[in-house]
Amino acid sequence: MPVQRVLTWATVATSTAKGVMFSVSALFFTTVAGISPPTVGVGLTVAGAGGVVASFAAGRLCDRFGPRRVLMATATAQGGALVAYCLTRGAGMFVLVACVAVGAESMQRTARVALLARAFTGPDRVGVRARLRVADNVSIAAGSGFAAVALAVGTRSAYLTAVLAAAVLMLAALVPLRALPALLGGGGDRSAGGARSPLEDRRYLASTALHAVISMQFVLLTVGMPLWVTGHTAAPDVTVALLLLLNTALVSVLQVRATGLVADVPSAGRAVFSGTVLLLAACLCYAVAGYPRGAGFAVALLVAAVVAHSLGEIVSETGGWELAFEWADPVNSGGYQGVSQAGIAIGRAVAPVVVTSTAIGLGLPGWLLLGGVFVAAGAGTRALTTLTGREPCGVEAGGHAYINRSRRSGRARAVGGRGEGRRGR
């Protein structure tokens, strides 16, 4: 489908750029731009907080101007910010540029999901999102490989070349985005006063909050696992890189297949809960790997932990995507997806403190506590879908009603009295 191809190529470009920046940004900021490490940390923290606000604001902008325009504007802004990094001197300018770069990236994520909500229906939405996630993972890995060349050379010119290449890749995403259908460039069919605000939808807010808790598992993998492996196990440090590659491979191979586990809201709730049980199993394996029984024992348990972690990530994400789409008011799809993405951003923002103070700081009790938090969030999500997932959801807001029925029912979604046919499996 044209929209899927466009998004895939745009994702390849932007995610390859992200892979480059993930690898070189820290050293670039400190050695080339001359920013002190504490300032880098504070600046990125401020930018991350701004990214939460930007995620939410992007949803409103998507409903007003269309996700296509928001995607193109934010890709341009982020490409420009990467170029500006090469000219950055001083803490004030660094924080300003970082806020633009991180904010634009956050807005892109919201706009991409809002576009999926508008362009696809039924199982297609989750399926396309899964394929885009695979493209995202593979492209980030490719960008990291490119950045390894710059890291190996280690000169100022090499770092500047890497960052400028990332900027070019980001701007290259504009080429496929221009081919998006014109109907995705406007405000859609949102009628004045007819859309329900996601901030008034208690069920959606509860689901978003629970998913924000579960989303901390991303930081557990990228921050907690490396700290635990290098500081608390007998495994060699190179194990960290191999475990991250294992996670990337598993997500790339299994993410699309996992969409078959989710057919409607109740099955999405079961998937989320099952995923968090797997995350608890991963936490237990991580913890036991810290016992002093030799490198082979530690590596074996760490591999088991990352396999369970990856499967839990894949399954819980698939269920979470379904709920974020299915429980959103289709008249206000951008606003709802903005809330969903802002929740994820909040979860990832607080995750470093939570992970380091529990698993890393407390050892086995901390791992058990963290795993228990994941399972509690999964159980809460399942309970929420059990209570409301099998019944049509009628919402009255400003005289406008929408009905969002289960996919298995085969019945249509009605928006403002107009039937919108839904695709079957």
CORRA-V826771 format. One record per residue. RES is the residue in three letters. PSI is psi in degrees with one decimal (999 if undefined). D_FIRST is the distance of its C-alpha to the first C-alpha in Angstrom with 1 decimal. Layout:
res: {RES,RES}
psi: {PSI,PSI}
d_first: {D_FIRST,D_FIRST}
This chain:
res: {MET,PRO,VAL,GLN,ARG,VAL,LEU,THR,TRP,ALA,THR,VAL,ALA,THR,SER,THR,ALA,LYS,GLY,VAL,MET,PHE,SER,VAL,SER,ALA,LEU,PHE,PHE,THR,THR,VAL,ALA,GLY,ILE,SER,PRO,PRO,THR,VAL,GLY,VAL,GLY,LEU,THR,VAL,ALA,GLY,ALA,GLY,GLY,VAL,VAL,ALA,SER,PHE,ALA,ALA,GLY,ARG,LEU,CYS,ASP,ARG,PHE,GLY,PRO,ARG,ARG,VAL,LEU,MET,ALA,THR,ALA,THR,ALA,GLN,GLY,GLY,ALA,LEU,VAL,ALA,TYR,CYS,LEU,THR,ARG,GLY,ALA,GLY,MET,PHE,VAL,LEU,VAL,ALA,CYS,VAL,ALA,VAL,GLY,ALA,GLU,SER,MET,GLN,ARG,THR,ALA,ARG,VAL,ALA,LEU,LEU,ALA,ARG,ALA,PHE,THR,GLY,PRO,ASP,ARG,VAL,GLY,VAL,ARG,ALA,ARG,LEU,ARG,VAL,ALA,ASP,ASN,VAL,SER,ILE,ALA,ALA,GLY,SER,GLY,PHE,ALA,ALA,VAL,ALA,LEU,ALA,VAL,GLY,THR,ARG,SER,ALA,TYR,LEU,THR,ALA,VAL,LEU,ALA,ALA,ALA,VAL,LEU,MET,LEU,ALA,ALA,LEU,VAL,PRO,LEU,ARG,ALA,LEU,PRO,ALA,LEU,LEU,GLY,GLY,GLY,GLY,ASP,ARG,SER,ALA,GLY,GLY,ALA,ARG,SER,PRO,LEU,GLU,ASP,ARG,ARG,TYR,LEU,ALA,SER,THR,ALA,LEU,HIS,ALA,VAL,ILE,SER,MET,GLN,PHE,VAL,LEU,LEU,THR,VAL,GLY,MET,PRO,LEU,TRP,VAL,THR,GLY,HIS,THR,ALA,ALA,PRO,ASP,VAL,THR,VAL,ALA,LEU,LEU,LEU,LEU,LEU,ASN,THR,ALA,LEU,VAL,SER,VAL,LEU,GLN,VAL,ARG,ALA,THR,GLY,LEU,VAL,ALA,ASP,VAL,PRO,SER,ALA,GLY,ARG,ALA,VAL,PHE,SER,GLY,THR,VAL,LEU,LEU,LEU,ALA,ALA,CYS,LEU,CYS,TYR,ALA,VAL,ALA,GLY,TYR,PRO,ARG,GLY,ALA,GLY,PHE,ALA,VAL,ALA,LEU,LEU,VAL,ALA,ALA,VAL,VAL,ALA,HIS,SER,LEU,GLY,GLU,ILE,VAL,SER,GLU,THR,GLY,GLY,TRP,GLU,LEU,ALA,PHE,GLU,TRP,ALA,ASP,PRO,VAL,ASN,SER,GLY,GLY,TYR,GLN,GLY,VAL,SER,GLN,ALA,GLY,ILE,ALA,ILE,GLY,ARG,ALA,VAL,ALA,PRO,VAL,VAL,VAL,THR,SER,THR,ALA,ILE,GLY,LEU,GLY,LEU,PRO,GLY,TRP,LEU,LEU,LEU,GLY,GLY,VAL,PHE,VAL,ALA,ALA,GLY,ALA,GLY,THR,ARG,ALA,LEU,THR,THR,LEU,THR,GLY,ARG,GLU,PRO,CYS,GLY,VAL,GLU,ALA,GLY,GLY,HIS,ALA,TYR,ILE,ASN,ARG,SER,ARG,ARG,SER,GLY,ARG,ALA,ARG,ALA,VAL,GLY,GLY,ARG,GLY,GLU,GLY,ARG,ARG,GLY,ARG}
psi: {138.3,-45.0,-41.9,-42.3,-42.3,-49.2,-34.9,-48.0,-37.8,-38.9,-41.2,-45.3,-50.3,-37.1,-33.0,-40.8,-41.6,-40.4,-39.2,-47.6,-35.6,-37.7,-37.3,-12.6,-45.6,-48.7,-35.5,-47.3,-40.0,-38.1,-33.6,-50.8,-18.0,26.5,135.3,149.0,-43.1,-38.1,-38.6,-45.0,-45.7,-43.0,-43.2,-30.7,-45.2,-43.6,-38.0,-39.9,-40.4,-31.6,-32.3,-46.6,-40.6,-37.5,-44.9,-44.4,-34.0,-34.1,-43.7,-41.6,-36.2,-39.6,-28.3,-45.0,-11.3,141.4,-29.0,-47.2,-39.3,-42.1,-45.9,-41.1,-42.4,-32.8,-40.1,-44.5,-41.2,-39.3,-42.1,-37.7,-37.3,-38.6,-41.0,-30.5,-36.9,-17.2,0.9,131.1,120.3,153.4,-42.2,-46.6,-37.3,-47.5,-41.7,-47.7,-39.9,-39.0,-40.7,-45.9,-49.5,-40.0,-42.5,-39.7,-41.6,-40.5,-34.7,-42.3,-45.4,-45.2,-37.2,-43.9,-38.2,-36.5,-41.2,-41.9,-31.5,-35.6,-21.1,160.4,163.0,-142.4,-18.8,-35.7,-50.8,-37.7,-45.4,-39.3,-36.7,-43.1,-36.7,-33.8,-37.0,-45.9,-37.9,-48.5,-47.1,-40.3,-38.2,-41.9,-40.5,-41.6,-37.9,-37.0,-40.6,-41.7,-27.1,-31.1,-45.3,-40.0,-36.6,-39.5,-46.7,15.9,165.5,-43.5,-37.8,-42.9,-42.8,-41.1,-41.2,-44.6,-40.7,-36.4,-39.1,-39.5,-42.8,-43.3,-41.2,-44.3,-26.7,-23.0,-21.0,-27.9,-54.9,-33.3,-29.9,-21.0,-1.3,145.6,144.8,-28.2,-18.5,1.7,-13.2,-170.5,3.2,-150.5,23.9,126.2,148.6,126.4,3.1,-12.8,138.6,136.9,134.7,-22.6,-11.2,-2.0,94.4,-35.1,-44.2,-39.8,-40.7,-44.1,-40.7,-42.2,-42.3,-40.2,-31.3,-39.2,-46.4,-33.1,-11.1,-17.5,-24.5,-44.7,-30.5,-39.9,-41.8,-21.4,-53.2,-49.1,-48.8,-41.7,-39.2,-44.7,-47.2,-25.8,-13.5,2.8,167.1,0.8,143.9,152.2,-31.8,-17.6,-32.0,-49.1,-40.8,-38.2,-38.2,-37.7,-39.0,-43.2,-44.8,-42.2,-43.7,-43.0,-42.2,-36.1,-36.1,-14.8,-45.5,-41.4,-32.0,-19.0,-21.6,-13.8,-16.2,118.9,-19.9,-173.7,-47.6,-42.0,-29.4,-41.7,-41.5,-38.0,-43.6,-45.2,-44.5,-39.7,-39.4,-29.6,-40.4,-36.8,-36.7,-43.5,-39.5,-42.4,-40.0,-42.5,-41.3,-46.9,-47.1,-28.1,-17.9,-7.9,138.9,78.7,24.4,158.8,-40.6,-42.5,-44.9,-45.3,-42.7,-44.2,-35.4,-37.7,-45.1,-39.4,-44.7,-33.2,-48.7,-41.0,-45.6,-43.3,-40.3,-40.8,-47.6,-48.8,-44.3,-36.5,-41.7,-45.7,-39.8,-38.1,-44.4,-44.7,-39.1,-34.0,-48.7,-30.2,4.7,143.9,116.9,-20.4,-23.6,47.0,-38.1,-44.8,-43.6,-45.4,-27.7,-41.8,-43.4,-46.9,-34.0,-37.2,-44.1,-41.1,-39.5,-44.1,-44.0,-28.5,-39.8,-12.3,-42.7,-41.9,-43.8,-47.5,-46.1,-30.5,-18.5,-77.8,-50.0,-39.2,-33.3,-11.1,-138.0,-49.2,-37.5,-39.6,-41.8,-40.9,-45.1,-44.5,-37.7,-35.8,-42.7,-47.5,-38.7,-41.9,-39.6,-40.6,-37.8,-40.0,-43.6,-41.3,-39.4,-41.3,-30.9,-38.1,-33.8,-13.1,-26.9,-4.9,144.6,144.7,105.2,130.4,126.1,124.0,112.3,33.2,2.4,134.9,142.2,147.3,125.9,101.0,159.8,144.8,-33.9,-21.9,-23.4,3.4,165.2,157.5,130.6,130.5,112.1,31.1,-2.4,130.9,128.5,107.3,144.8,143.3,141.0,179.1,999}
d_first: {0.0,3.8,5.6,5.4,6.3,8.7,10.2,10.7,12.5,14.4,15.4,16.7,18.8,20.2,20.8,22.6,24.7,25.5,26.6,28.9,30.4,30.9,33.1,35.1,35.3,38.4,40.4,39.2,40.4,43.7,44.7,43.1,43.0,46.2,45.2,47.1,45.3,46.5,45.2,41.8,41.8,42.8,40.5,37.4,38.7,39.0,35.5,34.1,35.9,34.5,31.0,31.5,32.3,29.5,26.9,28.4,28.8,25.2,24.2,26.6,25.3,21.7,23.1,25.2,23.2,19.5,17.7,16.3,19.9,21.2,18.8,19.9,23.5,23.8,22.3,24.9,27.6,27.0,27.0,30.2,31.7,31.3,33.1,35.7,36.4,37.9,40.3,41.2,44.8,46.4,45.4,44.7,42.2,40.5,40.0,38.7,36.1,35.1,34.6,32.3,30.3,30.1,29.5,26.6,25.0,25.6,24.1,20.9,20.5,21.1,18.8,15.9,16.6,17.3,14.0,12.4,15.1,14.3,10.5,10.4,13.3,15.3,14.6,10.9,12.5,14.8,12.6,10.2,13.5,15.1,12.7,13.3,16.9,17.1,15.9,18.4,21.2,20.9,20.7,23.7,25.6,24.9,26.2,29.2,29.9,30.0,32.2,34.6,35.7,36.7,38.5,40.3,41.5,42.4,43.4,42.8,41.0,38.7,37.7,37.3,35.1,32.9,32.5,31.8,29.2,27.5,27.7,26.2,23.2,22.8,23.0,20.6,17.8,18.5,17.1,13.3,14.0,15.5,12.2,11.0,11.4,15.1,15.1,14.5,17.4,20.1,21.9,20.0,22.3,24.7,28.2,31.4,33.1,30.7,28.8,30.4,31.1,29.9,33.4,34.9,32.7,35.0,32.8,29.8,32.3,33.8,30.6,29.7,33.2,33.0,29.7,31.3,34.1,31.8,29.9,33.2,32.4,30.3,33.4,35.5,33.6,33.7,37.1,39.1,38.4,39.5,42.5,43.5,43.1,45.1,47.7,48.3,47.6,49.1,45.8,45.6,43.6,41.1,39.9,38.0,35.6,35.2,34.5,31.8,30.2,30.5,28.6,25.8,25.6,25.7,23.0,20.7,21.4,21.8,19.6,16.6,19.1,21.0,18.4,19.9,23.1,22.0,21.6,23.3,25.6,28.6,26.8,25.4,29.0,30.2,27.6,28.7,32.4,31.9,30.3,33.3,35.7,34.2,34.6,38.3,38.7,37.4,39.9,42.7,41.8,41.7,45.1,46.8,45.7,48.1,51.1,53.2,52.9,51.8,48.7,47.4,47.6,45.8,43.0,42.5,42.3,40.0,37.5,37.7,37.3,34.1,32.6,33.5,32.3,28.9,28.4,29.6,27.3,24.2,25.3,26.6,23.5,21.3,23.8,24.1,20.4,20.6,23.7,22.6,19.8,21.7,24.9,23.7,24.6,21.3,23.4,24.1,21.1,21.8,25.4,24.8,22.4,25.0,27.7,25.7,25.1,28.7,30.0,28.4,29.8,33.2,33.1,32.4,35.1,37.8,36.8,38.9,42.0,41.4,40.6,43.5,46.0,45.3,44.1,45.5,48.6,49.7,48.7,48.5,49.1,46.5,43.9,44.8,44.6,41.2,39.9,41.5,39.8,36.4,37.4,38.9,35.7,33.8,36.4,36.3,32.6,33.1,36.0,34.0,31.3,34.2,35.9,33.1,30.0,31.1,32.1,30.2,30.5,31.9,32.5,34.6,34.3,36.0,36.0,32.2,31.1,27.9,27.5,25.1,25.5,24.9,21.7,24.0,25.8,23.1,24.4,22.6,22.6,24.9,24.9,28.1,28.7,25.4,23.4,19.8,18.5,17.0,14.9,17.1,16.8}
